[in-house]
Amino acid sequence: MAKRNKGIFSMKDILAQVIKENNLTKGMQIITVQEAWGEMMGPGVATYTESVTIQGKTLIVKLSSSALRSELSYGKSNIIMMMNEALGETVISRVILG
């Protein structure tokens, strides 16, 4: 059992420590990326989005509409910039739309 510290900690700090100690960073990152995609793109794009995953530094988005896929492919650099901004760190360096 971990040694108790008598200091006062914020809930954010405690959760960050639990995530780090239990190697949950990758899973939390995936959930955050999925939430950010839905919020950033809005309900119109979200309805045509089948899946959003991250492998390494690559964001992989599977879309059910080829017209939407084509339209979004023109703004890949903007998607990368906005997603990294939403995540608060540089997590994504490449986007694959499938």
PLY file of the C-alpha trace (Angstrom):
ply
format ascii 1.0
element vertex 98
property float x
property float y
property float z
element edge 97
property int vertex1
property int vertex2
end_header
0.00 0.00 0.00
1.21 3.47 -0.84
2.54 5.68 1.90
0.15 8.46 2.86
1.22 12.03 2.55
-0.31 14.53 4.98
-0.41 17.33 2.38
-3.54 18.55 0.68
-3.92 17.68 -3.00
-6.44 18.69 -5.62
-8.66 16.05 -7.19
-7.00 16.76 -10.55
-3.57 15.92 -9.12
-4.84 12.75 -7.49
-6.51 11.52 -10.69
-3.39 12.32 -12.73
-1.30 10.27 -10.29
-3.73 7.31 -10.43
-3.74 7.40 -14.24
0.07 7.53 -14.33
0.61 4.76 -11.76
-1.83 2.39 -13.49
-0.61 3.06 -17.06
-3.99 4.39 -18.15
-2.62 7.35 -20.11
-3.14 5.78 -23.55
-6.74 4.78 -22.82
-7.60 8.19 -21.44
-6.01 9.79 -24.48
-8.22 7.74 -26.82
-11.35 8.77 -24.95
-10.28 12.41 -24.98
-9.56 12.29 -28.74
-13.00 10.81 -29.45
-14.73 13.46 -27.35
-12.68 16.26 -28.94
-13.54 15.03 -32.45
-17.27 15.07 -31.71
-17.15 18.53 -30.13
-14.85 20.03 -32.76
-16.63 18.68 -35.84
-20.19 19.00 -34.59
-23.21 16.73 -34.96
-23.26 16.83 -38.78
-19.84 15.22 -39.15
-20.32 13.03 -36.08
-23.28 11.26 -37.72
-21.02 10.14 -40.59
-18.12 9.19 -38.29
-17.89 5.44 -37.71
-14.76 5.41 -35.54
-12.00 7.66 -34.23
-8.78 6.03 -33.03
-5.21 7.06 -32.45
-2.15 4.96 -33.21
1.09 6.54 -32.16
0.79 10.12 -33.37
-1.67 9.28 -36.17
-5.38 10.08 -35.90
-7.42 7.55 -37.87
-10.99 8.55 -38.67
-13.33 6.18 -40.47
-16.15 7.98 -42.27
-19.23 6.55 -43.96
-19.47 9.38 -46.52
-16.92 9.61 -49.33
-17.98 13.20 -50.08
-17.29 14.22 -46.48
-13.98 12.34 -46.53
-12.95 14.27 -49.64
-14.02 17.58 -48.12
-12.16 16.99 -44.85
-9.00 15.88 -46.64
-8.43 19.48 -47.73
-8.25 20.62 -44.12
-6.02 17.96 -42.56
-3.51 20.50 -41.25
-6.33 22.46 -39.59
-7.73 19.27 -38.07
-4.30 18.44 -36.60
-3.91 21.95 -35.20
-7.41 22.09 -33.68
-7.23 18.58 -32.20
-3.85 19.27 -30.57
-5.22 22.54 -29.20
-8.28 20.75 -27.80
-6.07 18.09 -26.19
-3.71 20.67 -24.69
-0.58 19.01 -26.06
0.92 17.84 -29.35
-0.53 14.35 -29.61
-1.37 14.20 -33.33
1.01 14.78 -36.22
-0.87 12.97 -39.02
-4.50 12.33 -40.01
-5.81 9.38 -42.05
-9.39 9.62 -43.28
-10.78 6.25 -44.28
0 1
1 2
2 3
3 4
4 5
5 6
6 7
7 8
8 9
9 10
10 11
11 12
12 13
13 14
14 15
15 16
16 17
17 18
18 19
19 20
20 21
21 22
22 23
23 24
24 25
25 26
26 27
27 28
28 29
29 30
30 31
31 32
32 33
33 34
34 35
35 36
36 37
37 38
38 39
39 40
40 41
41 42
42 43
43 44
44 45
45 46
46 47
47 48
48 49
49 50
50 51
51 52
52 53
53 54
54 55
55 56
56 57
57 58
58 59
59 60
60 61
61 62
62 63
63 64
64 65
65 66
66 67
67 68
68 69
69 70
70 71
71 72
72 73
73 74
74 75
75 76
76 77
77 78
78 79
79 80
80 81
81 82
82 83
83 84
84 85
85 86
86 87
87 88
88 89
89 90
90 91
91 92
92 93
93 94
94 95
95 96
96 97
